[in-house]
Amino acid sequence: MISGYFDPASCGSKTQKTSYEEIALSLGLSESLNEIVFFTDLKDEVVAAIEAGIRCVHVDRPGNVPEDGRAHV
């Protein structure tokens, strides 16, 4: 179930661990961060989410510039 959409205006930079702690608080899950699964196409956001204790899925979105420098097809 998708419970929310969080952009920088609502939670701050998602490259910071504290942003994920704020997201968890807003969802009422501040004591259960491992119940959250975060999907992103940005490596720095994956790192921050994991540091906060949130499970994370690194997705590959067509049209985005890949972080490894290779072109998407």
N, C-alpha and C positions, 0 to 999 in steps of 0.2 A: 504494500500500500504506500502510495506517495502521500506524505503528510505535509509537505511544504516546499516552497521555492525560496531560496535565500540568495540574494544578490549583495554586492558590496554595500549598497545603500542601507540594507536591513541588518547586516551582520558584520560589516567591516571587511577587511582584506582576508580572503579565504586562503591566503598563504601563511596566516598566523594561527597558531594553535588556539589562542584565545577566542577566535571567531567561532570555532567548532564547539567550544565550551558554552558560548552564548547561544548557539543554535540548539544545543542539547537542553539548556535551561528553558528556552522558549517552547520547546516540545514537551517539557515536563520530564525529561530524561537525564537530568544532570548527574544522577547517581547510576545511570545505566547507559553510558555512552556506547558500549558495545552492541546495543540493540539498534543503533543507527547504521545505515549503509549509505555512503555518500558516493555519487557517481560524478566523475569529472574527466576532462580531457587534458588537464594541466598537471604536470609532474609535481610542481611546487605545492599544489593543493593536496595532492595525494600524500605527500610527506607531512604536511601540517595536520591533516585529518588523522593519520596514523599516530602521530605524536600525541594527539589529544585522546587516543583510545577508541577512535571511530573506525569501523570497517570501511574499506574504500575499494572502489572498482575504477581502474584507469581505462577509460573508453577511447576508442579511435573514431573521431567524427570526420566523415568525408568533407573535404573543403577546408579543413583547418590545416595550418602549417604544422607538420609533424615535428615533434621535439627532437627527433633523432636526425633531422635534416633531410630525410628521404621524402619524395613526393608521394601523396596518396593517389591511388587510381580507382 
